[in-house]
Amino acid sequence: MKKIPLNQEYMKDKETVLIFAEGAILKSKSLFSLYNHNAYLPIGNAVELITFWSKQDINIVYCTSRKNKSAQHMADLLNRYGFPGVYLIARDKGETYKNIIESLQPNILIEDDCKSIGGAWQMCITKVEPKLKEKIVAIAVAEFKGIDHLPKEIGELKLLSK
């Protein structure tokens, strides 16, 4: 797992919210630019909502489907748009999203429903060990529709069903 630092420091003993970048909070300008990470834009008010969350004594971490240099470009993009966070996680060779989730063990996971690439079986939470999965508030949002409908208070976010 590669951790690319962003703009905030990790706070020990604080809860962690892991947000999948592509599809949940970022989308391409058009279908033609789907594979051009520089053409991605924030969805709705994602920056403002995550900024509000970041002020509630939690760690914000992002996950990307990108690898190698593309992962660094995604981190640069998050910084350019002003997304607050501790770091961006990218998979290493042979690593799965399951490995990342089980290693990080976030309190809350927000990801899109992966509708365009096959649905739930492609989601980060799907293959996580059941006992660990029970401890994570997993929130699936509609792909490319954003997170604007989610509560502003982390306490309310934790109450959302899996």
Buried (B, 14 or more C-beta within 10 A) or exposed (E): EBBBEBBBEEEEEEBBBBBBBBBBBBBBEEEEBBEEBEBBEBBBEBBEBBBBBBEBEBBBBBBBBBBEEBBBBBBBBBBEBEBBBBBBBBBEEEBEBBBBBBEBEBBBBBBBBBBEEEEEEBBBBBBBEEEEBEEBBBBBBEBBBBBEEBBEEBEEBBEEEE
